[in-house]
Amino acid sequence: MFLQRSAISVARRAAVAPIAPVVRRSFAASAIRRDAKNVEPHASVGQKVKAFEEVRTEEDLLGAGAAPGTVPTDLEQSTGLERLEILGKMQGVDIFDMRPLDSSRKGTLENPIIVKSAGDEQYAGCTGSPADSHIVTWLGMSRERPIERCPECGSVYKMEYVGPEDDGHGHHDHHGYEEPKTFADFVKPQYW
C-alpha cells in the first residue's frame, strides 16, 4: 500500500512540469497585506510622543497607535498606567517604586519600616532581618490599620498613604462592615 501511494505521487510530480521558473521567497515576504498599497497613513501616527514630564491628564496617556499594516511597539499600543510606566522608564523614573523594602534592620514601633501605598490597602512580605531569615510572611495594612507586626520576627511595618485624599467613590462606610479583631486589639496600651 505504501509503495502504491509513493508511485502515484512520483507520477504526479513527473507529469506536471513547471512552466515558469519558481521564485523563492521567505514566508514573511508572502504575508504582506494585499491592500497595503491602498492604505492611507494614519493621521495621528506623526504625532510626537509626550515626555513623562508633559503628562497632565488621562488623555495624555492615550497613544497615537501604530500605522496600519505594521506591528505596534509596546509604547505605541500601551495606554493608561502601562504607558505612564513605559514613559517613566524611558526617562529613568520608576513610578511604582519597585525597590525591595529595607531589610537591613528590624522595624520597631518607634522606627517602623515604611511601606508607601497609593491605594487603601497594601501587602508587604517580611523575610526577617537579616534578609531570608524566615519564609515570607505576608502582612496586610490599610488606611484604617496602617501598622502591622510580623508574627515570625516581630518587625513592625507602617503603611504611608501617598494617594489622593478623597478617591471620589464615597463608600468609606463599607456598608456596616466591621473589621474583625486581632490579638493586637486586646494588648494593654502600656505594653505598646
C-alpha positions in Angstrom: 0.0 0.0 0.0 2.8 2.4 0.9 4.6 1.7 -2.4 1.4 2.3 -4.3 0.9 5.7 -2.8 4.6 6.6 -3.4 4.4 5.6 -7.0 1.3 7.7 -7.6 2.9 10.8 -6.0 6.0 10.4 -8.1 3.9 10.0 -11.3 2.1 13.2 -10.5 5.3 15.2 -9.9 6.8 13.9 -13.2 3.6 14.6 -15.3 3.4 18.3 -14.3 6.4 20.2 -15.5 6.9 23.8 -14.2 6.0 26.3 -16.9 7.7 29.3 -15.3 10.6 29.3 -13.0 9.6 29.2 -9.4 10.6 32.3 -7.4 11.7 31.5 -3.9 10.7 34.0 -1.2 10.5 33.9 2.5 7.3 33.4 4.5 7.5 37.0 5.8 7.5 38.4 2.3 4.5 36.3 1.3 2.5 37.5 4.3 2.2 41.2 3.1 -1.3 42.6 3.2 -2.8 42.7 -0.2 -4.4 46.1 0.3 -1.2 47.6 1.9 -0.7 49.8 -1.2 -4.1 51.4 -0.8 -3.8 52.3 2.9 -3.6 56.0 3.7 -1.2 56.9 6.5 -2.9 57.2 9.9 -3.5 60.8 10.8 -2.1 60.7 14.3 0.9 58.5 13.6 3.1 61.5 13.0 2.1 62.9 16.4 5.0 63.4 18.8 5.2 61.1 21.9 4.7 63.2 25.1 7.5 63.0 27.6 7.0 61.8 31.1 7.0 65.4 32.5 4.4 66.5 30.0 1.7 64.1 31.1 -1.0 66.0 32.9 -4.4 64.3 32.3 -5.6 60.8 31.4 -6.0 61.8 27.8 -2.2 62.3 27.6 -1.8 58.6 28.3 -3.6 57.6 25.1 -1.0 57.0 22.3 -1.4 57.6 18.6 -1.2 53.9 17.8 0.8 52.2 15.1 0.5 52.8 11.3 -1.9 50.4 9.6 -0.2 47.2 8.4 2.6 47.4 10.9 3.2 45.7 14.2 2.9 48.2 17.1 5.7 48.6 19.7 4.9 48.5 23.4 4.9 52.3 23.5 2.5 52.6 20.5 0.0 50.1 21.8 0.1 50.9 25.6 -2.4 53.2 27.4 -3.1 54.3 30.9 -0.8 53.2 33.7 1.2 50.9 31.4 2.0 53.8 29.2 2.9 56.0 32.2 5.3 53.3 33.4 7.0 52.9 30.0 7.4 56.7 29.6 8.8 56.9 33.1 11.3 54.0 32.4 12.4 55.8 29.2 13.5 58.7 31.4 14.9 56.6 34.3 11.9 57.1 36.7 10.5 54.1 38.5 6.9 55.3 39.1 5.8 52.2 41.0 8.9 52.2 43.3 9.7 48.5 42.9 12.7 48.6 45.1 12.7 46.0 47.9 11.9 47.1 51.4 14.7 47.9 53.9 15.7 44.5 55.4 18.9 45.7 57.0 17.2 46.4 60.3 14.2 45.2 62.3 11.3 47.7 62.4 10.1 48.9 65.8 7.1 50.9 66.9 9.2 54.0 67.3 11.1 53.4 64.0 8.9 51.2 61.7 9.8 50.2 58.2 7.8 52.5 55.9 5.7 51.0 53.1 4.3 53.6 50.7 0.9 53.0 49.1 -1.3 54.9 46.7 -4.3 52.6 47.5 -6.4 51.9 50.5 -4.7 48.6 51.2 -1.1 47.3 50.8 0.5 44.0 51.3 4.2 43.6 52.3 6.2 40.4 52.5 8.5 40.1 55.5 11.5 37.7 55.2 13.1 38.8 58.5 16.2 40.6 59.5 18.8 39.8 58.2 17.1 39.0 54.9 15.8 35.5 54.3 16.0 34.5 58.0 12.4 33.1 57.7 9.9 32.3 55.0 7.9 35.1 53.5 5.1 36.2 55.8 2.5 38.5 54.1 1.2 41.4 56.1 -1.9 43.4 55.1 -2.0 47.0 56.0 -4.8 49.5 55.4 -5.6 53.2 55.9 -7.7 52.3 58.9 -5.0 50.0 60.3 -1.6 51.2 59.0 0.7 49.4 61.4 1.4 45.6 61.3 3.9 43.4 63.1 5.4 40.3 61.7 4.5 37.2 63.8 7.7 35.5 62.9 10.4 38.1 63.8 8.5 40.9 65.4 9.5 43.5 62.8 7.0 46.4 62.5 5.8 47.8 59.2 3.8 51.1 58.7 1.8 52.0 55.6 2.3 55.6 54.5 -0.6 56.6 52.2 0.6 58.7 49.3 -2.6 58.7 47.1 -5.3 61.3 46.8 -7.1 62.3 50.0 -10.6 61.6 48.5 -10.9 58.8 45.9 -14.3 60.1 44.9 -16.1 56.8 45.3 -17.9 57.6 48.5 -18.0 54.2 50.0 -15.8 54.6 53.1 -18.5 53.2 55.4 -18.2 49.7 53.8 -22.0 49.2 54.4 -21.6 48.5 58.1 -18.7 46.0 57.8 -16.6 45.9 60.9 -13.0 44.6 60.7 -12.5 41.5 62.8 -10.5 42.0 66.0 -7.0 40.6 66.3 -4.7 39.9 69.2 -3.3 43.4 68.9 -6.7 44.9 69.8 -6.5 43.2 73.2 -3.0 44.2 74.2 -2.9 46.7 77.0 -1.7 50.2 76.0 1.2 50.2 78.5 2.7 47.2 76.6 3.0 49.2 73.4 
